[in-house]
Amino acid sequence: MENYQSLVEKQRAYFQIGKTKEVTYRIKALEKLRQAIRNYEAEFMKALNDDLNKTEFDAYATEIGFVLHEIRFVLKHLRSWTKPHKVKTPMTHLGSTSMIYPEPYGVALIVAPWNYPFQLAVAPLIGAIAAGNCAILKPSELTPKTSALLARLVKETFSEEYISVVEGGIETSQALLREQFDYIFFTGSVPVGKVIMEAAAKKLTPVTLELGGKSPCIVTEDANLKIAAKRIAWGKFMNSGQTCIAPDYLYVHINVKERFLTLLKEAIDDMFGQENTFTKIVSERHFLRLKEFLLDGTIYTGGETNQQSLMIKPTVLTNITWDDRVMEDEIFGPILPVLEFEEIEEVIRQIQQKPNPLALYIFSENQEKQQRVINNISFGGGCINDTVYHITSPYLPFGGVGSSGIGAYHGKGSFDTFSHEKSVLKQTTKFDIPFRYPNVKDGLKKIKMFLK
């Protein structure tokens, strides 16, 4: 049985020395991480191609470049984030000052998924380092080349007692979860998220869970159809739809459905027409699961599969209802089911009846329709007249709500996630307010007056 108690204890002992709390130490660590990523850039591109058939463009844009941009943003702002900040003090606390001190939790466990195996491992790590924590990183075993390279990078860049990578499968994750961490950050599926939360609850460990769900995309009658088709095709089919915030299904107004589908097919053919540049499905198990969905509804475009290369062409399904299997759970693949609607209220009602999605997208030129959807549906985050792009802004914390996740990160959100806000009241000794004490004359009367 695997045991990581000594590693966790080693990191906790190092954390208690206090080095990781020094702002200059954190900055140097992030700069070392940035340089190491640059040094390994070509190797990560090859590893991502070996694991998922990602092109150099996709590998850089969605993984390496994304992370380098995040480090640059954090380094720019870190000194100001780490400073204790003063907050208001009520009149009842006359003579005192109130401060909030951001402090690290201690030893963090980061469990990363396979769909963006570099970005979704390193982005939370940036937050853990920025906040002053030690961290153990568990990358996905389904992307072994990227996982091994990440382990090598970390080992060469940091001491084991500060940052460490642990490779392995389910047994490794289970063994890690038996240890006492100060924070757990998990990105992955809802079922595994429940396992993580159950393990964390036994030790009262705080968690961030970045999960998923069926993220809807709505195209209204007044939408700019050509732009909508292009941006939906991009957001849905990048990484072969293996993106937690990809549009999972589409609601299109009945009056523009045929015109939109024509434009959507053109956009798919234009962007994803060459099979050799298309990301593969991560495993045969996932491939076979997705292939079953192709039996639902009518294939409008796509539908071709290659089990040997684990490829599924970008596919659009029409004549779909909520009774079809493809609508039961998150698809997480290059298959887009299309439903039609006449009134926006019916779309809102149907989405409200489902678990809270991680993302939602609406394409409309009508501000009233935009706001009606935004105000009446609970979701993690999303876009008006775009897809996926909100995740690239360091000013927008990214996370789910309800069944799609707990907590958020990116930019300052990452620093906040891995920091505890310690509240401190500094009281004066130059005078004392007497009626706070129980032995003062007419104490009840005075305290009622004071606190009314």
Protein Blocks (a to p, Z undefined) as FASTA:
>chain_A
ZZfklmmmmmmmmmmnommmpmklmmmmmmmmmmmmmmmmmmmmmmmmmmnopafklmmm
mmmmmmmmmmmmmmmmmmmmmpccdddddfklgoiacddddddfbjacddddfklmmlmm
mmmmmmmmmnopacdddddfklmmlmmmmmmmmmmmpcfklpccdeddfklmmmmmmpcc
fbdcddddfklmmmmmmmmmmnopacddddedjddddddfkbcfklmmmmmmmmmmgghl
pafkbcfbdcddfklmmmmmmmmmmmmmmmmmpmklpccdfbfklmmmmmmmmmgcjafb
gjiacfklopacddddehiafkbmklmpcfkpabdcddddfbfklmmmmmmmpccdfbdc
dddfbfklmmmmmmmpccfbdcehiahklmmpmklccddehjlogcdeehjllmmmmpcc
dddddddfkbccfklpfkbghklmmmmmmmZZ
